[in-house]
Amino acid sequence: NPHPNPNPHPNQAAGEPEPEEGSAAALGYRAAAVLQEGGTLPDELIVPLLVEAIRGIDPVSYSGFVLDGFPRTAAQAKMLEKALTGYAPVDEKAAGKAKGSKVAPPPEAEPPPAEEHVPGLDLVLRLDLDDEMVRRRALGRRLDPETGTVYHVEFEPPPEAEDVNQRLVPLLGASNQEAQLQPALAAYKEGEAELAEWFTSLSLLQPLPAEATVAEVQAAALEQ
């Protein structure tokens, strides 16, 4: 029979002090253990790790941060907001309406108005593209192994004079990308409405048509 591992953190060196629960080190050990077993990191690990990274940003060198492609679900978005600001609105449907006592009726005085919530994010840009354009953009990228430059066979081809086309190769992981693309699009569409509703409730969501060139989309994004 295999001997049990006495160390709950397999990547922790012998003699190292036990990391404080909730610290970046403890979260990192837990994440490494999940990945070593071939698992997928749960939101309960992803969000705290992300927040630790955000809090570690040097405010002198950087004035903020950009999250690319995260959160992907409303659950992640709500968890991120709570971790950044402590904000967790009560679900009135789940909580139900409070019932008054049969002996004493509920007080008629209205509760004081809640303070306006300031979200942890400043803006959420949603780049709107149809599925066919997403597919064309995602699957057309190629790498020049000599220079490290990434081109796109349709939208940003290499210079013809340099005859780069002959040495272009697919990006790392491109063989799995096409198979993963459709399930990823389907998963996004399944949760898109709830995610949009959450960000709209915080007055954060800004849809942005993204059919134009990268430079034009970037310029439009900077105006938001």
Beta strands, then each sheet from edge to edge (+ up, - down):
strand 1: 124-128
strand 2: 141-143
strand 3: 150-152
strand 4: 169-170
strand 5: 205-209
sheet 1: 1+ 5+
sheet 2: 3+ 2- 4+
end
